[in-house]
Amino acid sequence: MKVIPTAIPDVLIIEPKVFGDERGFFFESFNSLAFSQATGLTHNFVQDNHSRSGRGVLRGLHYQFKQPQGKLVRVVRGAVFDVAVDIRKSSPTFGQWVGVELTEQNHRQLWVPPGLAHGFLVTSESADFLYKTTDYYAPEHERCLLWNDPAIGIEWPLDSEPQLSAKDKVGQRLADAGLR
């Protein structure tokens, strides 16, 4: 496994070793010991999630202010532009974002540590998105940042307005989110 740092030091791109031939491919999508050795992180993943979305669907930018979730995310079908935003007030990268293309071809994964907001835009016809979390989903603690907050300035690869859920349409600006 190869670990690639990003502009937010705690956010990591994970590239697994993929073994392929004319029959197809094989790779370990997760191995706790290998993940820990490669990243120096030891997290207990407690929940796996799977979503399917069509082209132009933007999900996020979600976070939980209590029970913050670390997420190890990947795409098994299609392609997304995946984004993490640092919302930790004490962090030197507070308010900054990183974006990574995750596809079924590149097999990349993104580690989004607890304390960051996360979202993605589907750039293929559809995408199946999988993620492991370090804490359980707690809807009473979930919040959403506005996907196009100019203070964050995410450069989404959009060719039209994204499709948003009702919750994501009313996300808060970073300045109004009351982060501590």
C-alpha positions as CSV (number, residue, x, y, z in Angstrom):
1,M,0.0,0.0,0.0
2,K,1.2,3.5,-0.9
3,V,0.2,6.5,1.3
4,I,0.2,9.9,-0.4
5,P,0.0,13.0,1.8
6,T,-2.3,15.9,0.9
7,A,-2.3,19.7,1.6
8,I,-4.1,18.8,4.9
9,P,-1.5,16.6,6.6
10,D,-4.1,14.3,8.3
11,V,-5.9,13.6,5.1
12,L,-4.3,10.7,3.2
13,I,-4.7,9.2,-0.2
14,I,-4.3,5.4,0.0
15,E,-3.3,3.4,-3.0
16,P,-3.6,-0.3,-2.5
17,K,-1.4,-2.8,-4.3
18,V,-3.5,-4.2,-7.2
19,F,-2.7,-7.5,-8.8
20,G,-4.2,-7.9,-12.2
21,D,-4.0,-10.0,-15.3
22,E,-6.3,-10.9,-18.3
23,R,-8.8,-12.4,-15.8
24,G,-9.3,-9.2,-13.8
25,F,-7.8,-7.9,-10.6
26,F,-7.4,-8.5,-6.9
27,F,-6.5,-6.2,-4.0
28,E,-7.1,-6.0,-0.3
29,S,-9.5,-3.1,0.2
30,F,-8.7,-3.0,3.9
31,N,-6.3,-4.7,6.2
32,S,-6.1,-3.3,9.7
33,L,-2.5,-4.2,10.3
34,A,-1.3,-2.9,6.9
35,F,-3.3,0.3,7.3
36,S,-1.8,0.9,10.7
37,Q,1.7,0.2,9.6
38,A,1.4,2.4,6.5
39,T,-0.3,5.3,8.1
40,G,0.7,5.2,11.8
41,L,-3.0,5.3,12.6
42,T,-5.0,2.8,14.7
43,H,-8.7,3.2,14.3
44,N,-11.5,0.8,15.0
45,F,-14.0,1.0,12.2
46,V,-17.5,0.3,13.5
47,Q,-19.8,0.9,10.4
48,D,-19.6,0.3,6.7
49,N,-21.9,2.4,4.3
50,H,-22.7,2.1,0.6
51,S,-24.4,4.7,-1.5
52,R,-25.3,4.8,-5.2
53,S,-25.8,8.2,-6.9
54,G,-26.2,9.4,-10.4
55,R,-24.1,12.0,-12.4
56,G,-24.2,15.4,-10.9
57,V,-25.3,14.3,-7.4
58,L,-23.4,16.2,-4.7
59,R,-23.5,14.8,-1.2
60,G,-22.2,16.9,1.6
61,L,-20.4,18.6,3.2
62,H,-21.3,16.5,6.2
63,Y,-19.9,16.2,9.7
64,Q,-20.9,15.2,13.2
65,F,-20.1,17.8,15.9
66,K,-20.4,15.0,18.6
67,Q,-19.3,11.5,17.8
68,P,-17.1,12.8,14.9
69,Q,-16.5,10.1,12.3
70,G,-13.2,9.3,10.6
71,K,-14.0,7.9,7.2
72,L,-12.0,5.6,4.8
73,V,-13.8,6.1,1.5
74,R,-13.6,4.5,-2.0
75,V,-15.5,4.0,-5.2
76,V,-16.2,0.5,-6.5
77,R,-18.1,1.6,-9.6
78,G,-17.9,4.9,-11.4
79,A,-16.0,8.1,-10.4
80,V,-16.4,10.9,-7.9
81,F,-14.6,14.1,-6.9
82,D,-14.1,13.5,-3.2
83,V,-13.6,16.5,-0.8
84,A,-12.5,16.9,2.8
85,V,-12.7,20.3,4.6
86,D,-10.8,20.9,7.8
87,I,-13.3,22.3,10.3
88,R,-11.1,21.9,13.4
89,K,-10.8,25.5,14.8
90,S,-7.4,24.8,16.4
91,S,-5.9,23.4,13.2
92,P,-3.4,25.4,11.1
93,T,-5.4,24.2,8.0
94,F,-8.8,25.3,9.3
95,G,-11.1,26.2,6.5
96,Q,-8.9,24.5,3.8
97,W,-10.0,21.7,1.5
98,V,-8.5,18.9,-0.5
99,G,-10.1,17.2,-3.4
100,V,-9.2,13.8,-5.0
101,E,-10.7,11.8,-7.9
102,L,-11.7,8.4,-6.7
103,T,-12.6,5.9,-9.5
104,E,-13.2,2.2,-10.0
105,Q,-10.0,2.2,-12.2
106,N,-7.6,4.0,-9.8
107,H,-8.8,2.0,-6.7
108,R,-7.7,5.0,-4.6
109,Q,-9.1,5.5,-1.1
110,L,-9.2,8.7,1.0
111,W,-8.7,8.8,4.7
112,V,-10.8,11.6,6.2
113,P,-10.0,11.9,9.9
114,P,-12.6,12.8,12.6
115,G,-13.1,16.6,12.8
116,L,-13.4,17.2,9.0
117,A,-16.4,17.7,6.8
118,H,-16.8,15.4,3.8
119,G,-18.6,15.4,0.6
120,F,-18.4,14.1,-3.0
121,L,-19.7,14.9,-6.5
122,V,-20.5,12.1,-8.9
123,T,-18.6,12.7,-12.2
124,S,-19.6,9.4,-14.0
125,E,-23.0,8.2,-15.1
126,S,-23.4,6.7,-11.7
127,A,-21.2,5.7,-8.8
128,D,-21.2,3.2,-6.0
129,F,-19.4,4.8,-3.0
130,L,-18.3,2.8,0.1
131,Y,-17.0,4.1,3.3
132,K,-15.9,2.7,6.7
133,T,-16.5,4.9,9.7
134,T,-14.8,5.1,13.1
135,D,-18.0,6.1,14.9
136,Y,-21.7,5.4,14.4
137,Y,-24.0,7.6,12.4
138,A,-25.8,10.0,14.8
139,P,-28.3,12.1,12.9
140,E,-29.0,14.3,16.0
141,H,-25.3,15.4,15.8
142,E,-25.0,15.7,12.0
143,R,-24.5,19.1,10.4
144,C,-23.8,20.2,6.9
145,L,-21.6,23.0,5.5
146,L,-22.8,24.8,2.4
147,W,-21.2,23.0,-0.6
148,N,-20.4,26.3,-2.4
149,D,-19.4,28.5,0.5
150,P,-17.1,31.1,-1.0
151,A,-15.0,31.2,2.2
152,I,-14.0,27.6,1.5
153,G,-13.8,28.0,-2.3
154,I,-14.0,24.4,-3.4
155,E,-13.4,24.0,-7.1
156,W,-16.0,21.4,-7.9
157,P,-15.7,20.0,-11.5
158,L,-19.2,21.0,-12.4
159,D,-20.7,21.4,-15.8
160,S,-24.2,22.3,-14.4
161,E,-25.9,22.8,-11.1
162,P,-25.5,19.8,-8.8
163,Q,-28.4,17.7,-7.6
164,L,-28.6,18.2,-3.8
165,S,-30.7,16.7,-1.0
166,A,-33.0,19.1,0.9
167,K,-30.6,18.9,3.8
168,D,-27.6,19.8,1.7
169,K,-29.4,22.8,0.1
170,V,-29.6,24.5,3.5
171,G,-26.0,23.8,4.6
172,Q,-24.4,26.5,6.7
173,R,-21.5,28.7,5.8
174,L,-18.3,28.0,7.6
175,A,-18.5,31.3,9.4
176,D,-22.0,30.5,10.7
177,A,-21.5,26.9,11.7
178,G,-20.6,27.6,15.3
179,L,-17.5,25.4,15.2
180,R,-15.3,25.3,18.3
